[in-house]
């Protein structure tokens, strides 16, 4: 030991550059100078201190080394045992331990670890490299072999972004953070969390400098020794370099988030795909950090990102509509619809459902999709909006934006019992019929136990009987209005609930929700599919993470739309490539199978079968050019026969056909002047397909196929072109060709690996070839051409970035529940 007392403070707290990295292992950011993270006002970015000095010396000049003391370390039990010997240093490298030497430094018995690696990979001062990427790759490879992680330290760049000086430091460089003060907790009420310390003020580093006049780099300084234990080879998969996520993994996490799968489940899925969590990098914390980093990048620029993205799409994508409203410095409303949605509306927009959905974003804006039924009887979305309030003004603005985009009013609008929405519909869509959604009304009974409240008893059997009777009445579209009123009154008397307030209220609204009162409205039978509308809204809810940003919610919406349109393509494909099984020998089935979609064909087939087996003509009356035919239909319980006397007007020249729920006779009229058929039960008007009675009459006139005028276009095959359904939600700055090329590359590599998986030698050769390509296109790439973290985030979100000038540069969100406040920077 030396006689002079060492300067311990100078030894431990030598001046250094402190990179912004938390002690808990959360990875640091590497954004450009103009990309600062925002998270509700908190800024996190790369910092530098020009007053800090370089730590260029291998050792502090004030270190006092006792040269007489050597170290003998035994790793056999997993922990180092330090003993002093006067002769030599004996190190037993057990399996899985790093190859290091240890110099004992006074005072305090401080240990330094010096990696022992091949001389070829060890950095050397004055060694030169053709590019910055090559130099950085060299040091990271050295760190991987040595057992430590590298962090980007101090950097100097030109105005063009070219690095002129870079410090690559050990990731344990920096002072210990022992402060217990949380600067974000002003009132000091936040519970302090126990946290392990990570920094050790390690001085190991390499300094790279550019060679003037070139893009080559030279090693100007290299500090080899570490003041902390290095990783063992068995634990290298836990190092930062191994657990750091690449861009493909971030895409994986982001895509799963659009399916309402959080980072923890995403990590489990990824580990399963990689046959274990140790095969490829990425801990649960890294997956959480990936989502956190993306949210921090969005931060207070959420509205700017969204509005810029949608405005860009409006300018560059054909027939795309985007409207937004800012009122009193509040982002009040949004509406959007693309070309495919408009094409869908022109084909299937006769019936539209509106249903507000909550908790779809972090600002509690109400999500309002416009939904219809396509030619496969599946839900299709025409457009959507976001509202900060559910009031009449907001609904009226939304409906006017919809009307402006589509320029055609729907025939039937379905909604819940919201009075504000009803008032707006009546005002904006005066030609449309507004009806209440039956599914919402009937849902209240089982969900809120109102059966017990209605019946005032708790008898389950009676409740079940009432439920069956209730549904059999309200869903029966064959009842006439006076018949419905009679059976409703009988039901109330049977269950002794004539004075029930809820039942009497719903009876008073019967003309707004009971199908029998609006059979005359074309395609009103689609009200029976209102549960499909709700299931579509449920698909939005189940694929959206709660408290998501608006720009992330929009990407989730687009993901649902792409899946919905893929299902349309799939249904068209199945209809075109499969053949139904015919159950009759009539010519109507082959013809119908070639015209209708498969779903609709089965409904038509049912009518054809019943027309053949159950219907026959009872009587025919001819008068001038009008024929009247009485059609008898056989049923399982034929107890009532009632012929309706129909007055025939010679000038009318058409058949009249009427069918009641208990009648088995109906009347059809046929005009020989224009060849038209009509059925007064209005099955064709109500459902959109011919009923069994008219099909029975067709046989009498020798009509071998369904006339074209009785085949609605909305039920035809291939109504929407496949190419239109395949269009993605792109912006002007999106490179779809690049995306498809990337997909082809992934597919090619996957096929090659699958083909070579049985031959380890060829698989190794293939890996070597891939590494050569990586070196050529990535490692040797100039640093200013490499994508930054911000570039990755922009591509993930599909945004132009915060540094691009736009019409909404002054928009900022101050988060309040149920509203977004707009201000200026």
MITORLO-988078 format. One record per residue (C-alpha): residue in three letters; x, z, y. Coordinates in steps of 0.001 Angstrom, whole numbers, plus 500000, padded with zeros to 6 digits. Each point is the difference from the previous one (the first is absolute). Layout:
MITORLO-988078
ALAXZY...
END
This chain:
MITORLO-988078
UNK500000500000500000UNK501208499321503550UNK500779502727502522UNK497991498395502777UNK496247500676500187UNK498148496687499689UNK497510498699502534UNK496911500077497808UNK497606498737502662UNK502135496983500703UNK500174499334496296UNK496246500149499401UNK498543498671503238UNK502201497070500756UNK498399497549502461UNK498119497245498246UNK497141497500500281UNK496719501478498791UNK497673497425498448UNK496247500748500025UNK499279501099496457UNK498026503014498859UNK501468502551497663UNK497181499560497547UNK501177496624498843UNK497535497881501968UNK501601496663500676UNK500980499042503516UNK498674497042501999UNK501972496940500955UNK497839498307502624UNK501190497718502785UNK500423501536503415UNK496539498891501124UNK498246501291496899UNK499427503722500391UNK497723501850497640UNK496837501510501375UNK497968502619498252UNK497378501526502265UNK502464500234502857UNK503003501109497938UNK502920497600500118UNK502604499633497303UNK502775497462500317UNK503703499345499653UNK501972502078502448UNK503588499969501132UNK502159502265502082UNK502712498292502021UNK501705503325500652UNK500749500625496364UNK503488499154498837UNK501101498064496950UNK501160502013497052UNK502790497667499019UNK502527502395498542UNK500193500561496272UNK500531503714500592UNK499511502345502879UNK503379500852501473UNK499000503678499986UNK499471500098496229UNK502439502302498285UNK500736499040496407UNK501507502390497504UNK502211497628498037UNK500815502599497329UNK496404500143498719UNK498560497409497685UNK496572499773498373UNK498946499880496376UNK496357498975499589UNK498109500108496742UNK496695498087499899UNK499176500789496407UNK497071502242500914UNK498712497842502809UNK501376502264502789UNK503541499932501414UNK502184503024499327UNK502861500207502476UNK503234501676498919UNK503368500127501706UNK503164498777498358UNK503455499620501499UNK501043496918498094UNK497495497146499931UNK496419498881500292UNK498248499665496627UNK496534498428500085UNK497772499676496980UNK497564497105500626UNK497178500650497588UNK497466497261499369UNK497802499193502974UNK502287501535502672UNK501474498076502941UNK503684499243500074UNK501221502061502953UNK502959502112501006UNK499643503208501988UNK502418501271502650UNK499660503689500759UNK500084500578503753UNK500435503323501771UNK498310502073501220UNK496901500887498028UNK500765497938496913UNK498455496789501313UNK500005497161497456UNK500417496306500767UNK498973497290497544UNK502018496797499876UNK498466497295497795UNK502178498383497375UNK498956496373499686UNK501683496706499271UNK502309498914502756UNK498241496637500226UNK496756501497501332UNK501533502657502261UNK499848499092503717UNK503329499343501643UNK500774500096503692UNK500630496507501435UNK498208498268497120UNK497866497098501235UNK496603498641498985UNK498222496730500669UNK496785501654501205UNK498529503359500865UNK497772499872496933UNK503015499534497748UNK501788502951501610UNK496983502302499746UNK499402498960496390UNK503619500900499226UNK499631503537501333UNK496638500565498354UNK501446498884496674UNK502886502417500509UNK497546502805500817UNK497982499233496877UNK503082500259497821UNK501170503146501795UNK496756501943499894UNK498693500205503575UNK497512498223502252UNK500649497978503136UNK498149500282503262UNK500233497701502997UNK501816501807502789UNK501028499035503504UNK499642496317500873UNK500939497693502860UNK498373496591500437UNK500165497034502313UNK496986498790501972UNK499355497520497197UNK499757502816497469UNK503381499350498353UNK501655503192498784UNK503438500548501484UNK500661503530498708UNK498258501949497251UNK500637503418498463UNK498869500303496378UNK499927503717499277UNK499238502303497111UNK496347500945500082UNK501004503672500202UNK501726499417503329UNK498614502053502859UNK499480503629500975UNK497825502394498069UNK496514500406501443UNK499399503730499815UNK497553500236502898UNK496652501614499247UNK498386498578503129UNK497434497253499591UNK499928498097503292UNK496633498471499132UNK498442503430499466UNK499606501157503598UNK498172503222499171UNK502295500777497045UNK497056500531497665UNK501070497548497358UNK501103501539496724UNK503693499394499421UNK500694498075496843UNK503008500883497889UNK502366497071499956UNK503352499431498342UNK502900498938502200UNK501575496639499367UNK502617499367502681UNK503565501179499385UNK501840498472502960UNK501819497696497625UNK502608497800501718UNK500265497262497362UNK499402496593501565UNK501198496469500542UNK500095498224503373UNK499449496247500186UNK500988497945503034UNK499392496356500723UNK502994497702500373UNK499768498494503470UNK498957496374500055UNK498662500089496436UNK497248501502497904UNK502516501650497690UNK500523503754499800UNK502959502285499434UNK500191503609498780UNK501435501937502935UNK499691503503498559UNK499313501587496625UNK499479503715499263UNK499974500610496265UNK499504503743499417UNK496598501745499755UNK499273503680500545UNK497183500125497447UNK499548499409496322UNK499325496410498996UNK497333498639497687UNK500623499971496304UNK499603496670498285UNK496937501301498162UNK498253500717503305UNK500901496855501901UNK496461498668499512UNK498866502800502346UNK502329498985502817UNK498574498553503201UNK501478496592499269UNK498173499885496670UNK496690501502501151UNK499792497932503172UNK497003497678499824UNK500427496283500414UNK497492497710501682UNK498242499060496749UNK499323503673499289UNK498632500517503505UNK497693497033499434UNK498891501625496732UNK499181503284501764UNK498236498219502858UNK497896497803497701UNK498901503016497970UNK499057501814503206UNK497541497146500650UNK498329501004496721UNK499707503675501021UNK503011501005497889UNK502299502477501708UNK503784500271499680UNK499972502594497183UNK497850497867497703UNK501931496932501118UNK503227501672498848UNK498480500805496622UNK498820496404499582UNK503358498616501043UNK501836502357497636UNK497750498860497157UNK500738496357500794UNK503732500785500061UNK499789501905496673UNK500907503301501592UNK500839501457503424UNK503779499867499409UNK500275496263499411UNK499730498863503602UNK500187501879503289UNK497235501702501881UNK498971503632499747UNK496552501287500905UNK501428501113503340UNK501301496500500673UNK496563498527499298UNK498441502520502383UNK502637499229502607UNK499278496282499714UNK496384500581500988UNK501020502477502678UNK502489497556501513UNK497377497266500158UNK497513502345501678UNK502686501084502481UNK500731496379500813UNK496303499397500765UNK499438503241501876UNK498444499580503431UNK500233496208499847UNK497182499675497469UNK497511498276502310UNK502671497709501459UNK501070498923496533UNK496428499331498901UNK498797498209503137UNK503154497878500245UNK499706499056496348UNK496326499056500250UNK500418498151503309UNK502852497988498520UNK497798499122497044UNK497176499041502350UNK502288497588501875UNK501636498397496980UNK497591500231497058UNK497067497531500014UNK496521501472500589UNK501207503604500068UNK497924502336502178UNK501269503264501448UNK498314502024502723UNK500780503463501305UNK498582502156502744UNK501765502574502164UNK497665502214501994UNK501082502809502319UNK503513499927498543UNK498615500320496482UNK500321497438497251UNK496311499866499242UNK499368497116497612UNK501617497330497828UNK498559496989498154UNK501711497313497936UNK499078497150497634UNK502047497156498560UNK499156496420499013UNK499235500857496366UNK497591502737501087UNK498212497531502270UNK499720497471497170UNK498552502720497784UNK497479500923502682UNK498839496400500434UNK499305499855496251UNK498774503517499225UNK499065501476503380UNK496247500111499413UNK500201503722499202UNK502500502311501747UNK500568503691499395UNK501493502424502534UNK501302503357498866UNK502255502253502071UNK502775501730498069UNK502005503007501166UNK503504501429499422UNK501707496621499728UNK502738500702502575UNK501714502890501721UNK497919499636503182UNK496596500296498256UNK498920496589501268UNK496897498829498134UNK500571496997497742UNK497030497562499985UNK500244497055497569UNK497502497107500000UNK499262499325496332UNK497964497415498096UNK499448498673496462UNK501771496853498802UNK498967497407497410UNK501222502242497165UNK497928502930501314UNK503167501807501013UNK500747501561503358UNK501660497892502643UNK501163501242503400UNK499165497937503088UNK501854502087502545UNK500693503582501007UNK500262502293502978UNK501353503376501054UNK498057502215502406UNK501093503196501693UNK496354501081500377UNK496779499406498089UNK497782499387503008UNK497746497192501109UNK502518498533502458UNK502742499736497387UNK497676498507497386UNK498631497488502487UNK503537498889500957UNK500912499623496324UNK496907497929499164UNK500525497763503023UNK503617499410498937UNK498688499088496528UNK497365497668501475UNK502608498333502234UNK502279499369497027UNK497366498639497582UNK497447498494502425UNK497148500469497554UNK497717502950499419UNK499407501253496460UNK496508499866498535UNK500061503560498709UNK502117502956501159UNK500283503142497896UNK501243503312501363UNK499564503731499660UNK497559502030502105UNK502276500255503044UNK497665499580503015UNK502851498789502252UNK500837497215497583UNK496340499018499603UNK499601499717503762UNK503118497837500285UNK498873497703497150UNK496580499453501557UNK501640499164503329UNK502819497693498827UNK498265498413496968UNK496383499507501155UNK499349497288497391UNK501289502057497063UNK497911502312497831UNK501423503524499976UNK499408502115496926UNK501366503303498787UNK502403500126497123UNK498103501259496955UNK503164501243498366UNK500673502447502833UNK496445501301499820UNK499913500461496237UNK503495501478499982UNK498831503017501945UNK497808501283497195UNK502556500589497248UNK502839500853502366UNK498171502630502011UNK497785501423497252UNK496940498976501927UNK498045499472496799UNK499784503785499711UNK499113500311503662UNK497374497253499777UNK498324501347496886UNK500483503668500920UNK500843500686496367UNK503175500009497961UNK498654498436496831UNK502565497369498957UNK497548498061497836UNK497513499657502820UNK502765498981502374UNK501077497274497601UNK496446498695499678UNK499614499956503740UNK503304498164500420UNK498986497275497538UNK496609499592501625UNK501483499960503488UNK502523497262499184UNK497526497913498007UNK497764499827503059UNK502470499423502827UNK502060497328498183UNK497022498008498709UNK499871496901502176UNK496996498567498079UNK497634502574501441UNK497804498911502856UNK499917502314503051UNK496548501447499193UNK501078500593496389UNK503121501832501133UNK497960502269502229UNK497660500810497110UNK502732500826497467UNK501925502018502629UNK496911502108500685UNK499425500480496262UNK503614501158499588UNK499650502590502778UNK496776501329498498UNK501407500136496468UNK503031502055501041UNK498038501965502618UNK502230499125502925UNK497492498406502372UNK501099502331502812UNK503749499457499594UNK501565499144503349UNK502828497796498686UNK497707497933497778UNK497500499496502806UNK502801499009502404UNK501352497402497599UNK496491498706499369UNK499581499514503734UNK503185497856499956UNK498870498037496913UNK499961496657501808UNK503702500441500777UNK501318500666496502UNK497450499199497271UNK500632496425498674UNK496336499215499453UNK499434499963503781UNK502494497215500715UNK499906497687497007UNK499398497219502485UNK503518500418501424UNK502337497475498315UNK502520501578497607UNK498567503483500562UNK500606500661496301UNK503648500604500898UNK498862503390501254UNK500082500997496351UNK503776499529500120UNK500570502399502878UNK501952502263497684UNK502577497188499850UNK500462500322503742UNK500699503686499608UNK502422499341497159UNK501899497609502259UNK500271502694502664UNK501168502375497309UNK502785497571499126UNK501196500222503611UNK499949503783499858UNK501826500275496697UNK502798497663501079UNK500667501570503400UNK502247503012500439UNK498414502664502167UNK501464500396503489UNK501547496544499855UNK501060498163503134UNK497858497116501202UNK502632497377499214UNK500322501405496470UNK496216500125499617UNK499829496341501020UNK502486499108497270UNK497878501932497502UNK496924498073501144UNK501863496726499532UNK501062501110496524UNK496365500686499051UNK498992496605501405UNK502666498202498000UNK498825501746496837UNK496370499180500797UNK500798496328500558UNK502134499879496876UNK496948501215498082UNK497967497167501561UNK502591497513498758UNK499992501660496577UNK496192499855499740UNK500023496319500990UNK502719499337497428UNK498108501767497209UNK496843498085500842UNK501840496671499926UNK502018500591496816UNK497489501775497733UNK496662498970498525UNK496887502149499577UNK498053500257496789UNK496650498181500232UNK496930501750498585UNK497416497210500371UNK499881496273499317UNK498632499147503416UNK501964497612502267UNK499975502553502788UNK502741502197498533UNK502820497382499847UNK499140498840503486UNK499826503530501412UNK503336500948498358UNK501712497139501831UNK498498500883503372UNK499811503787500293UNK502707502629499803UNK500043501892496734UNK498321503114501401UNK497113498019501477UNK499728497776496945UNK499192502982497797UNK497131500889502335UNK498736496410499888UNK500431499968496220UNK497789503068499752UNK497240498229501944UNK500411496861497859UNK499710502018496800UNK496888501858501144UNK498467496761501235UNK500417498475496541UNK498949503016497927UNK497456501845502151UNK498331497495502354UNK497462497262499432UNK497500498109502133UNK496447501256499872UNK498262497656502383UNK500760497063502318UNK497876498983502976UNK500674496771501880UNK498667499197503430UNK501322496960501872UNK503774500476500149UNK499968503724499164UNK500154501406496491UNK499183503607499251UNK501288501478496757UNK499160503399498538UNK502963501326498018UNK499517502720497407UNK502922502279499158UNK500072501973496782UNK501332503564500134UNK500549502724497435UNK496839501815501041UNK497351497440500902UNK497122502162501155UNK498840498525503300UNK499138496434500865UNK498998499223503547UNK499717496518501435UNK500497499707503722UNK497669497589501684UNK502076497776502205UNK498404497727502563UNK501586496571499990UNK500458498179503258UNK500313496248499483UNK502075499706503153UNK502380502690498803UNK500986497952496961UNK501846502752498184UNK499586502447497171UNK499311503652500601UNK501187502464497427UNK499471503730500120UNK501284502685497673UNK499418503750500131UNK501763502663498017UNK497054500535497636UNK498787496391499966UNK501053497579497338UNK498515496964501719UNK501390498196502998UNK499222496924502017UNK502375497196500930UNK499429497124502435UNK501746496669499897UNK499898497400502730UNK500258496475498644UNK500678498738503501UNK503437501594500390UNK500449501262496438UNK500320503636501117UNK499150503049497920UNK499134503410501316UNK499288503351498465UNK498096502574502021UNK501754502875498328UNK502913498737502121UNK502538500585497268UNK502078497053501205UNK499928501207503614UNK500672503583498968UNK502739499425497408UNK501238496479500653UNK499391498600496506UNK496905498433498432UNK497738502251497977UNK498807499425496433UNK496571498797501144UNK501257497005501986UNK502397499182497160UNK496981499966497680UNK498266497540502334UNK503108497786499998UNK499431499330496292UNK496491498763500772UNK501406497428502454UNK502964499054497819UNK502635501199502455UNK503216500268497958UNK502161501936502478UNK499600502322502941UNK499513497979503206UNK502876500307502468UNK497792501392502777UNK499247503027497804UNK503680500772499470UNK501246502046502934UNK503471499109501196UNK500968503677500090UNK499718500106496174UNK502030496820499406UNK503420499957498386UNK503125499713502152UNK498262500716503282UNK503246501267501567UNK503093497775499558UNK502713501659497955UNK502706499124502521UNK498052501853502684UNK499665503077497812UNK503745499956499268UNK501003500197503657UNK501876503158500871UNK499841502071503171UNK503068498562501722UNK501308500050503548UNK502050497447501895UNK503209501904499253UNK499274500318496278UNK501996497712497721UNK497742499387497007UNK502533497583498499UNK502621502739500079UNK497621502425498300UNK499191497516497252UNK503687499245499520UNK500706503714499625UNK497240500253497390UNK501489497046498123UNK503434501662500065UNK498635503251498602UNK498154498068497310UNK503087497976499071UNK502225503060499766UNK497394501806497923UNK499740497092497564UNK503779499799499683UNK500360503719499344UNK497177499923497451UNK501578497031498218UNK503500501564499927UNK498924503576499254UNK500884499582496301UNK503571498890500778UNK502015502647501850UNK503026497744500517UNK498007497185501631UNK498041502534502027UNK503277501391501374UNK501168496484500910UNK496706499389501771UNK500498503225501989UNK503466498882501033UNK498608496704501268UNK497330501860501950UNK502649502252501575UNK501934496898501074UNK496891498682501726UNK499446503399501584UNK503544500026501339UNK499608496487501382UNK496641500435501712UNK499913503739500778UNK503359501770499922UNK501809497249501905UNK497167499543502481UNK500929500831503631UNK498575503350501005UNK497959498626502905UNK498153497763497528UNK498978502852497704UNK496395501269500320UNK499624503469501467UNK497608502728498916UNK497737499021502886UNK499984496394498748UNK498823501233496609UNK497217502046501599UNK498856497040502091UNK499790497848496889UNK498164502707498042UNK497411500446502742UNK499821496352501005UNK500557500817503681UNK502131498387502688UNK501740503265500900UNK499918502378502957UNK502554498050502040UNK497816496886500361UNK498133499579503283UNK496234499673499663UNK496746500527501830UNK499716503582498746UNK503428501399500794UNK498364502794501976UNK497748501207497159UNK500833503292498397UNK497967502376497846UNK499485503633500762UNK498452501154496749UNK496623501661500224UNK497502500241497180UNK497190497438500251UNK501749498093502788UNK503210498234500941UNK501102500528503575UNK501887497169501635UNK502683500704502570UNK503191498465501352UNK503644500606499235
END
